[in-house]
Every structure is written in structure tokens, then in C-alpha cells.
Amino acid sequence: MATLTLKDVPPKLHSALRKRAEKNRRSLNQEVLFCLERIAGVTKSEGDARREWLQASEQGLMAVWNNPEDDVYNDLLKK
């Protein structure tokens, strides 16, 4: 990956980015990359990413839940 160095960042901008990073539980570097990606249109929207995450989670849960070979509930009913 490439490295980018920013010089002469105004103190107010630096402070705002640091506060935003803290709020979003990101490092300052991650926050700056997130902002740049959004501006450049490189990443998906947060809503799209959330939907994909939820869909993948649901598929994983359903694979575990609908597994007849490991049906603990039915095993308990047999006892």
C-alpha cells in the first residue's frame, strides 16, 4: 500500500478529525482514510455495508440453526 504524508494540517481540522475518529472508534489514520474513500466514491455506503453484513450473518446463523445433523433440541426431546 502507498503512504501519504499530510503537511501543514490546520489545528482545527486535526482536532475535528481526532474527535471524529474517537467517536467512531477508529484511529486517526483510519478516520482520514474513511473520509477520503467517501469523498472519492471508492467505498460502499454505510447502509450497503450494513445490509451485506446482516445478510452474511443471517446466512451463517441459518446454516447452524437448520443443521439436522446437530439438532440439540431434538436430541433433548428424545431423552
C-alpha positions, 0 to 999 in steps of 0.5 A, spaced: 500 500 500 502 507 498 503 512 504 501 519 504 504 524 508 499 530 510 503 537 511 501 543 514 494 540 517 490 546 520 489 545 528 482 545 527 481 540 522 486 535 526 482 536 532 475 535 528 478 529 525 481 526 532 474 527 535 471 524 529 475 518 529 474 517 537 467 517 536 467 512 531 472 508 534 477 508 529 484 511 529 486 517 526 489 514 520 483 510 519 478 516 520 482 520 514 482 514 510 474 513 511 473 520 509 477 520 503 474 513 500 467 517 501 469 523 498 472 519 492 466 514 491 471 508 492 467 505 498 460 502 499 455 506 503 454 505 510 447 502 509 450 497 503 455 495 508 450 494 513 445 490 509 451 485 506 453 484 513 446 482 516 445 478 510 452 474 511 450 473 518 443 471 517 446 466 512 451 463 517 446 463 523 441 459 518 446 454 516 447 452 524 440 453 526 437 448 520 443 443 521 439 436 522 445 433 523 446 437 530 439 438 532 440 439 540 433 440 541 431 434 538 436 430 541 433 433 548 426 431 546 428 424 545 431 423 552 
